[in-house]
Amino acid sequence: MMFCRLQSRTYFPGSGCDCLNAAYALVVNFFLFSTGCDSFISGSCGLTHFLQATLLKACLQLPLLFLILYGPHEVTVRVCLCPFISLIMVSIVKAAVGGLMDVCRANNHLRGFLHNHLKIFAAGMKTYEIPPDYSNVVLPAKPKLKFLNKVPNLKKAKKEMKKLRDIQGPAKAANAFTVGQYAIVAMGGGYLHWGHFEMMRLTINRKMDARTTFARWRVNAPYKPVTRKGLGQRMGGGKGAIDHYVTPVRYGRLIVELGGKVELGEVESVLTEVAKKLPFPAKVMSREDLEALKRVHADMEQNNQNPWTFKQIVQGNMLGIRKVLSPFDLHNHGRFTGKFHLPARV
């Protein structure tokens, strides 16, 4: 097998470079030679004895022939390589350097080795978002949700009828933000029991950071009585006794409001977990999301291309539809069916 001589360097003792550093320099120089570069990288004087031995071991794994000639006053290092290996020299050198990095990483020498000998320069373009300004946010003295009573403090409890209109139609109160930035918004009607209040209070208070976040109730404590008769009773006998109290909720009402020096991504998982456990459909929204939802409904009414809307059909009393509609349907233009909301209805 014929060998071709690639490089030859002569180093004198006392010049700061020994044969190991010379071998390292020749390997790097050969890599530059195989890639078409003309520059030469000289040996470094900062290698420790451990790195010198590790480097020589990694270099000896290459299909190279190191001829180290020791003279009386000089040391000559020559590198020889077979002609056909020059085509795959880039991959071989890369594998050798990777093995050397693994050895150095195992012995905590990777940082110094990379910073001193394998400097990789990278250039890129990055765009950083400006963090929000919380200078105007004032945290209250008690940031957590307070405990709500299970039974209202009344002198004499009075029984009430069902009054399903309490959960029908859109909410007329607590349908806009006050001091917070994020909230759980009801997307349908329903009743909140005391157990739902405790679930929301415990989940939010445990998982939120009271140093940067505060929470506020937007619904009242249970106040509407629900009666129930015991099992095994005959028909009649009047209305049953009060069993528990509930809070009626309509579409668009805010249940819990959060604010402070916090972004939506930090509290969205907690609010979503709470919203899934409520007895009616609910959604986590911010101030911007709620305004965008209102703009979507207004845009649907303004840019509607279908002339036969529910409002036009009812005003024209087409097919005598007025005799089967209730005042509730006339007032809300058919956008609600009981406690359910129809978002596609214009």
N, C-alpha and C positions, 0 to 999 in steps of 0.2 A: 504494500500500500504506500502510495506516494503522499508526502506531506508537503504543504506549502507554508513558508514562513510569512507570517502576517506582520508582526511587530517585534521590535527588539529595543529594549531600554537598558541602560547601564546606570546603576546607582552606586554611589560611593558611601562607605560607612561614615556616619556622623552627619549626613545631609538631612536627616529627619525622616527618611523614607526607607523602609526595609523591603525585603523581597515580597512579603505578603501584600503590602500596600501597592507595590509595583504590579503584582499579579492582578489585583483589583482594578488598577488603572488600565491595564492592558485589556481586560475583559470589557470594560466600558468603552474603551477606544475601539475595540473590534465591533461592538454593537453600532457605534457611530459609523464605522467604516462600511458595515453591511447595509446600513440605511442610506448611505450617500453623503454623510456629513464629513467635513474635513477637519473639524476641531478635535483637539486631544484633551482629555481630562487627566490631569496628573494625580498621583497617589496622595491620599490624605494622611496627615500626620496625627490625627486625633483618635485613631482606632485603638481600643484597648486590646490587651492580649487575648481576652475571650472572644472579642469580635474578629480579631485577626484569624484565630484558629477556626471559628465558625465560617468565616468568609472563604478561607482556603478549602474547607470541607465542601462548601457549596460549589465552589469553582471546579473542584476536582470531579464533580458529578457530570460536568459538561464533556462533550466529546472533543476536548482540547488537549493539547500536549504542551505542558509547561516545562521549558528547559531552563533550569536555574543553574547558572555557572558561577561557582565561587572561585574568585581569583585571590591573589595575595592582598590586593588593595581595592577590589571592586566586586560587585555582585551584578550579574547580567541575567535578565529574565527574558525569555523568548516564548512566544505563543505560536503554535503550529496547529493547523486544522486541515482536514480532508477537503478537497475542492467541492464535493457534492453537498457537504453539510452547510455551506454558506447560504443555501436557499431557505433553510429552516432555522437560521440562527436567531431570528427575532423571537420565535416561540420558545426556543431552548433557553435563551437568556431570561425570558419572562418567567419560565418555570423555575429556574435557579434562584432568581431574586425572590419569587414567592416562597420557596422553601426556606430561604434565609430569613425572610420576614417571620415565618412560623416559628423558627428556632428562637429568634430574638424576642418574639412575643411571649414565649413560654418562660423566658428568663428576664422579663421586664427591661429589655434593652431596645424595644421597638421605637420608643419616642425619640431617644437620642440618635439612633441609627437613621431614622427617617429624616429628622431635622438636619442632620449633618451631611448625609450622602444621597438621599433620594428625595429631593425637593421637587414636588409636583405643583406646577402653577396652573390654576384654573381661573377662568374669567367667565362671568355670567351676569345676566341682568335680572334683578329682583325688585319686586314692587311690594312695599310694606304698607299695610293699612294703618291709618292714623287711629290710635285708640280713642274711644269716646271720652268726652269731658264730663267728669262727675263733680265738678266744683260746686254746682248749685244744688246737689243732693244733700238733704239733711236727714240723718237717721233719727228716728224717735227714740225715746228713752226705753220703751218696751217694744222691741221689734217683732216678737213672736205673736202667734195667734192666741187669743185669750180663750179661756174655758167658757162654754155656753151652758146654761142650765137646761136640764132635761125637761123640767116642768116649769111653766111660767109662774111667777109669784102673784097670784090673784087671791082676792078675799073670798070669792065664791066662783067656782068653776062653772061655766055655762056650756051647755051642749049646743052644737051648731049643725047645720045641714052640710051636705057635701060641697055644694057650690063649686061645680067643676069649672066655672068661668075663671076661677082663680089661677088655673094653669093653662087657659086657652088664650091664643093671640100673642102679640108681642108685648115685651115688658115695657112698662111706662116709667119705671124707676130703676136706678142703678144700672142703666144701660150704657154708661160712658165712664171713662177713667177719671179718677180724682187726683191721687198723689202717686200712684204706682206706674210702672211701665209694662207689666205683663199680668195676665189674668186668665182664669178659666171661665169661658163664656158658655152658657147653656144654649144648645142648638135645638131644644125642644122643651116641652113642659113636663113637670113631674113634681114629686114631693120629696123633700129631704127629711129623713129621720135623724134622731139624735145620734145614732150609730154612724151615720155618714159624716156628721160634724166631727165626731171623735176621730174617725179615720183620717179626715183631712188635716185636723189639727196635729195629730201625732206624726203623721208622715212628713208634713212640711216642716214642723218644728225640729224634728230629728235630723233631717237631711239638708237644711239650709244653714248658711253661715250667718249667725246673728251679728257678726262684726261688720258685714257689708250688705246685708239684705234685711228687709222687713216685710211683713205680711199683714194684711188687713181683711177682715170679713166684709163682704158686700151684701150679705143676706142676714136676716134677723134670726134670732134663736127660735126654736119650735114654739109656735103659739096657737096653731089651729088644732082643736081637739078632734080626735077620731074615736068614735064609740064602737063597742064590740060586746056582743053577748057571749056568755059562757056556753060550753058544749052541753048538749043534752037538755036544753030548754025547749019548751013548747012554743008554738007561734003565739004572738001577742005579748001582752005584758008591758007594752010601752018601749021607749027607746032604751038601748042598753047603756051601761056605764062607760065613762071615758076610759079608754085603754092607753092611749099615748097621744103625743102632740107631734105635729109635722109643720114644715115650712113650705108653702107652695112657691114654685118657681116657674116663670114664663120664658118664652124664647127671647134670646138676646140679653138676658140678665147676667151680670158679672157675679160669680160665686166667691172667688178669692182673688185678691189683688196683691201683687208682689212688686217691690221696687228696691231701689238702693244702688250701690256701686257694683252692679252685676249685669252681665249680658244674658240674652235669651238662651244661648247654648248651655249656660251653666245651670239653669233652673228648669229647662224644658223637660228633661227626663223625669224630674220629680212631679211636675204639674201634669204631665201626660199619664203618669202612673195613677195619680189621683182622679183624673178625668175619666179613665176607663172604668173606675169602680162606682161612678155615680149612677143613679137610677134613670137617667135620661141622657141622650147624646150631648156631649160637651167637647169643647175644643180649646186648645191653648193658643192665645192670641196676644200680640203686642199692640201698642197704640197704633202703629202703622198698619198692622193687619186688620184691625177693626175699621179704620178709616177706609182702607182699600175695599173691604167687603161692602161698606155702605156705598162707595162710588160705583161698584159693580152693579148693585141693584138700581141705582139711579141711572146708570148708563143703559141698562136693559130697558128701562121704561122710556128713556128719551130716544134711543135709536132702534126701537122695535119696528120691524118691517111688516109684521102681521097685523092687519087692521082689525081682525076679529079677536080682540082681547076679551077677558072675562068682564071687564067693566063695560065695554061697548055692548056686549050681548045682554047683560043684565039691564042696562039703561034702555035698550030697545025691546026688552021683554020678549025675546025671540022664543017661539014655541011655548009661550006662557011659563017661562022658567021662574018668574017671580013668586009663583004660588008655592014653590017647593024650597025656596031659599029663606034663610033666617036673617034677622038683622045683623047677626055676627058675620055672615058671609057677605052681606052688602057693605058692611063697614070695612072689612079687610080685603075685599075684592077677590075672595077665593084663595088667598095665599096661605090660609091655615085650614086644616081639617081637624077640629078639636085641638089637641095639644101638639099635633104634628105640623111641621112647617114644610111648605112646598117651594123650594128655592127656584124652580124653573118657571113658576107661574108669574106672569106679568100683569 
